[in-house]
Amino acid sequence: MSEARPNSPELSSGFREALLLSIRRWTVDGSVPLTHEFLRSGDTHAREAYCRIQAENPVVQTLLEERYLAPIPDMAALRALDIGTLGRAFATHIDDNGLDVNKLRESAFIEAHARDGEDQGFLAERGFQLHDLFHVLTGYDSSALGEVGVVSFTAAQTMSPYPTFIMTTRPLQMALYEPELLPFVMDTVAEGWMRGRRADMLIGIRWEDHWAEPLEELRVRHGLVGR
């Protein structure tokens, strides 16, 4: 492990403002301003490190070679699948949370990540395609605590700024404003992180080819339970 730099570069006023705003916001998208500012003006060393960490992962390397992006799911077909299948569980998640699959892939983060290269833009796009599938596969719901769990899992698998910032700023937020909630947040961060470390690399799997398969079998096969 390399030594930390003795003096980190001073944060710009815009970055400091975004960091404080992220900590003050209680919505699940609280770290959006911080992430955008980081991708615009964050420490060059850190931004390059995120890119390098991803590029050195063999699963990510294969993903970048294939450049696979899935079409928008046919929700009617998924709703018609048997109960207990991945596709039916995904459709239920979308319906129960009032989400629109036509809008789930629209994110300014895709263009923002692309500032650091086409590879980062692609990985961000595929990541947004899979985010709600990760909720289904991991079992973390869409509550504030569930989001902490799924982003901690995601950060452990493919470290990138947005999930990493959510995972790290929510505990600081609790420590500053709601210390009685800190144990719950820290337990969820630790659990999500360790599950992400143990499981197969989910981003490298074409989950859209497995809609009709039993969800529990897929969880066992890819190390989401019992490992």
N, C-alpha and C positions, 0 to 999 in steps of 0.2 A: 504494500500500500504506500503510495507516494505521500510525502509530507504536504500538509496544507500550506498555501502561500502565507508568509508572515503578515502581509498587509494586503487585504482584499481591496480592489478598486472601490472608490466611494460611489454610492448609488446616486443617480441623478434625482432631481427633485420630483420629476414625473414618476420615477420608479418608486420612490419613497411614498408618494401619494397613493399609488396603486396598491402598494403593500398594505398601507393603513386601511384603505377602502376595503380590501379583501378581508382583513381581519374583522372589520366592523360589520360586514354584511352577513346576514344569517340565512340567506337563501342558498340552495344547492349549487347555484352558479356563482358563488361568492368570489371564487378565484379567477373569474374571467378577466377582470381588469388587470390583475397582476400578470397573468399569462400573456396577454396581448402586449403589455409593456415590456416584459422580458423578451419576447420574440422580436420586438422592435428595437430595444436599446439595452438589453441585458448584457451581462458580462460575456465577452467574446469567448473566453476560455471555457466558461460553463456551457454556452450554447454549442461549441464545438465538441465538448465532452458528451453531451446528450447524443449528438449525431454519431460520434465514434462508438458509444456503447451500443447503439442500435445496429450500426453497420457491422460490428464484430460478432453479432449473433447469427449462427448458421441458419436458423429458421427464418430470420428476417432477410438474410441474403437470398434464400430461395424465393421468398415472397416478392422481393424486389425484382428478381429475374422474371417471374411469371406475371407480375403486375395485374393480379386478379382482382377485379371489382365485380360484385354481384349485382344483378338487376334488382329493382324494387320488388319486394315479395308480393305474391298474389295472396292477399289476405283472405279472400273468400275460400281459396283452396286450402289455406292453412287452418281456417276455422272448421273445415270439413274433415280434417284428419282425426284419427282416434285420440281420445283422451289419454294423456300420458306420453304422447309423442312430443318431440322437440318443437315441431311446427305448431301444434295445438297450444302448447304452453307459451310459446312466443306470441301467438295471436291473443291469448288471454291477457298476457302482460301488456300488450299494446292497448287492448280495449279497456282493461281495468284502469289504466292510467290516462286514458283519453288522448293517446298519442296518434300522430298521423305519420305513417311510414313514408309518405311522400315528402315530408319535411325533416325527417330525422337526419338526413345526410346533408342538410344545408347548414354550413357552419363557416363563419369567417375565419375559424382556426385553420381550415385547410389552406387557404391562401396565405395566412400568417406563417404557418409552418413552412410553406414553400419558399419563403424568403431565404431559408437556410438550405435550399436545394430541392430539386424535383423529388428525390427520394423521401424527404421529410413530408412534402405535400401529399405524396401517395400514401405513406404510412398513416398520416392523420386522417385521410379520407377513408381508408379501410378500417381504421380504428373506430371512426364514428359509425360506420356501417355495423360494427360488431358490438357497440357499447350495450345496447339493450339486450342483445343475445347473451352477453356476459352476465347481465342481471339474472336471466333465466337459468343459465348454466351453473352459476355460483349459488343461486338461491337468495341473493341479497335483494331486498325490495327497493322501492324508489323513495323511501323516507330519507331524511337527512343522514341518519346513521347508516342506512343501507347504501347510500351513495359513497360514504366514507369507506365502507367495506369493499365495494366493487372497484373504486379507484385505487385503493391500497393493493388489491389483487392485481390490477392492471399495471400499476407502477412496478410491482415486483417482477412482472413478466417482460414488459417492454418499457423501460424507463423513458418517459417523455415529460415535458414541463407541466402540462395541465393536470394530469392525475397526480403527479408528484407534489405539485403545489397544494392541491386540495388535501392530500394526505398529511402534509407537514404543517399547513396553516391552521387546520381545524383544531388540533391539540393546543396550539398557541392561543387560539381564540378562546377555548375553554379555560385555559390557565389564567387568562386575563379577565374574563367576564363571568364564567360559569364553572368554577372549579369543582363543584359537586358532580358535574357531568364528565369531567376529565377521565375518570376510570372507565366509563362506558366507551368513550371515544378511543382511548388508548387500547382497550381490549379489542375493539373492532379493527383498528389499524393493524395491530399485531397479528390478529387472526387472518385478515385479508392478505397481508404481506406473506405470511408463512404458507398459506394455501397457494398463493401465486408462485412461490418458489418451488413448491412440491409438484404442482400440476404440470402437465404437458403445456407447451407453448400454444395457447389457444388461437392466437392471431394467425398462425400458419395453417389452420384447418379450414377447409371450405365447408362451413357449417350448413350452408344452403343446400348442400347435397345430402344432408342427413335429416331433413325435416320429418320424414315419416318414421324415424327410428325412436325407440323408447328413450326418454330423457334420462332416466335413472341408469340405463345401460351405458349411455354416453358419458355420464358423470364418472362412473366406475372406470370405464376404459381409459379415460384421459386424466385420471388422478385427482379428480375433484372430491372424491370421498375415499376413505379407506386406505390412504397412503401416508 
